[in-house]
Structures are given as structure tokens and as C-alpha cells.
Amino acid sequence: ETWDYTESEIPSITDGELLIKIEYISMDPAMRGWLNDAKSYIAPVQIGEVMRAGTVGKVIESKHEKFVVGDYVAGHNGVQS
């Protein structure tokens, strides 16, 4: 009831972008607080928005001068199944 399963095409990338296959998602207690509509260190996730999480992934396609296929990257990304 909380999550939907959908399938979509893998997007094509343009100059300066990369496509990352997420391999690890961090499920942190702070994520629950991100759902509250209150002032915090980070903007809340609104109803209908994609949830974000700390992630580690592998570059599978690159049109960015600083990243090549096979590089690993980390950051906060939108996560969907």
C-alpha cells in the first residue's frame, strides 16, 4: 500500500551526465524524519516525491569528462525499486 512497483525505460544521457547502477542503499533512521513537514537540516520529502538515500553505485554509461564506465560514486540519490 505504501510502495508501487512500476517499470520504465532506462533514460538516455546527454553531455555532462552519467548513468549509475545503484549497488548499495543506506537505510538510515534519519529518513523517517525527512518525511515530517518541519524545518530541519534538509528539506522534507513531500508526498509523491521520490525518497532519497545515501547510495553507492557504479557508472555504467558516461558522457562526463571526469567519470568513466566502471567508476564508483557515492552521494544522496533518489531511490525507487
DOLUM-989825 format. One record per residue (C-alpha): x, y, z; residue number from 1. Coordinates in steps of 0.02 Angstrom, whole numbers, plus 32768, in hexadecimal, padded with zeros to 4 digits. Example, Ala and Ser with C-alpha at 12.3 -4.5 7.8 and 13.67 -1.06 7.14 Angstrom:
2
<site xx="8267" yy="7F1F" zz="8186" nr="1"/>
<site xx="82AC" yy="7FCB" zz="8165" nr="2"/>
//
This chain:
81
<site xx="8000" yy="8000" zz="8000" nr="1"/>
<site xx="8093" yy="8074" zz="801E" nr="2"/>
<site xx="80FE" yy="8044" zz="7F89" nr="3"/>
<site xx="80D2" yy="802B" zz="7ED2" nr="4"/>
<site xx="812D" yy="7FB9" zz="7E5A" nr="5"/>
<site xx="8142" yy="8004" zz="7DAE" nr="6"/>
<site xx="81BA" yy="7FE8" zz="7D1E" nr="7"/>
<site xx="81FF" yy="806E" zz="7CAB" nr="8"/>
<site xx="8280" yy="8080" zz="7C23" nr="9"/>
<site xx="8332" yy="80AB" zz="7C55" nr="10"/>
<site xx="8349" yy="8162" zz="7C29" nr="11"/>
<site xx="83C8" yy="8199" zz="7BA7" nr="12"/>
<site xx="844C" yy="8210" zz="7BE5" nr="13"/>
<site xx="848C" yy="82B2" zz="7B9B" nr="14"/>
<site xx="8533" yy="830C" zz="7BA3" nr="15"/>
<site xx="8570" yy="8324" zz="7C55" nr="16"/>
<site xx="8504" yy="8298" zz="7C9C" nr="17"/>
<site xx="8521" yy="81E6" zz="7CD3" nr="18"/>
<site xx="84B5" yy="814E" zz="7CF1" nr="19"/>
<site xx="84D2" yy="80F6" zz="7D96" nr="20"/>
<site xx="849D" yy="8048" zz="7DCA" nr="21"/>
<site xx="847C" yy="8058" zz="7E84" nr="22"/>
<site xx="84CA" yy="7FC6" zz="7EE1" nr="23"/>
<site xx="84B5" yy="7FFC" zz="7F97" nr="24"/>
<site xx="842E" yy="8062" zz="7FED" nr="25"/>
<site xx="8442" yy="80A1" zz="809E" nr="26"/>
<site xx="83A2" yy="808F" zz="8104" nr="27"/>
<site xx="83BD" yy="8110" zz="818D" nr="28"/>
<site xx="834C" yy="813D" zz="8221" nr="29"/>
<site xx="8354" yy="81F3" zz="81E7" nr="30"/>
<site xx="82EC" yy="81C4" zz="814E" nr="31"/>
<site xx="8252" yy="81BC" zz="81BD" nr="32"/>
<site xx="826F" yy="8270" zz="81F2" nr="33"/>
<site xx="827C" yy="82A7" zz="813B" nr="34"/>
<site xx="81C4" yy="827A" zz="8129" nr="35"/>
<site xx="8190" yy="82FB" zz="81AB" nr="36"/>
<site xx="815C" yy="83A4" zz="8167" nr="37"/>
<site xx="81C8" yy="8404" zz="81E3" nr="38"/>
<site xx="8261" yy="8473" zz="81DB" nr="39"/>
<site xx="82FD" yy="8409" zz="81DC" nr="40"/>
<site xx="83AE" yy="8400" zz="8198" nr="41"/>
<site xx="8365" yy="83B9" zz="80F6" nr="42"/>
<site xx="82C3" yy="83DC" zz="8098" nr="43"/>
<site xx="8238" yy="835F" zz="80BC" nr="44"/>
<site xx="8205" yy="82DE" zz="803B" nr="45"/>
<site xx="8157" yy="8310" zz="8002" nr="46"/>
<site xx="80C9" yy="8298" zz="7FDC" nr="47"/>
<site xx="80E3" yy="8255" zz="7F2C" nr="48"/>
<site xx="819D" yy="827F" zz="7F27" nr="49"/>
<site xx="8223" yy="81FA" zz="7F13" nr="50"/>
<site xx="8277" yy="81CA" zz="7FB7" nr="51"/>
<site xx="832F" yy="81F1" zz="7FC5" nr="52"/>
<site xx="83B7" yy="818B" zz="8018" nr="53"/>
<site xx="8472" yy="817D" zz="8024" nr="54"/>
<site xx="84AB" yy="8110" zz="7F95" nr="55"/>
<site xx="8544" yy="80C1" zz="7F46" nr="56"/>
<site xx="853C" yy="8091" zz="7E90" nr="57"/>
<site xx="85A1" yy="8065" zz="7DF6" nr="58"/>
<site xx="85A8" yy="80D1" zz="7D5A" nr="59"/>
<site xx="855F" yy="806A" zz="7CCB" nr="60"/>
<site xx="855B" yy="80F5" zz="7C49" nr="61"/>
<site xx="85B5" yy="819D" zz="7C48" nr="62"/>
<site xx="85B2" yy="823C" zz="7BE3" nr="63"/>
<site xx="8611" yy="829A" zz="7C6B" nr="64"/>
<site xx="86C8" yy="82C4" zz="7C59" nr="65"/>
<site xx="86F3" yy="8297" zz="7D0E" nr="66"/>
<site xx="869F" yy="81EC" zz="7D17" nr="67"/>
<site xx="86B9" yy="814C" zz="7CB4" nr="68"/>
<site xx="8657" yy="80AA" zz="7CAC" nr="69"/>
<site xx="8686" yy="8041" zz="7D43" nr="70"/>
<site xx="86A2" yy="80D2" zz="7DBB" nr="71"/>
<site xx="864A" yy="80C8" zz="7E63" nr="72"/>
<site xx="85EF" yy="8161" zz="7EA5" nr="73"/>
<site xx="8596" yy="818C" zz="7F47" nr="74"/>
<site xx="8515" yy="820D" zz="7F74" nr="75"/>
<site xx="845F" yy="822D" zz="7FA0" nr="76"/>
<site xx="83F0" yy="81F3" zz="7F12" nr="77"/>
<site xx="833A" yy="81D2" zz="7EF6" nr="78"/>
<site xx="8314" yy="811C" zz="7F16" nr="79"/>
<site xx="828A" yy="80B7" zz="7EC6" nr="80"/>
<site xx="8277" yy="7FFD" zz="7EAE" nr="81"/>
//
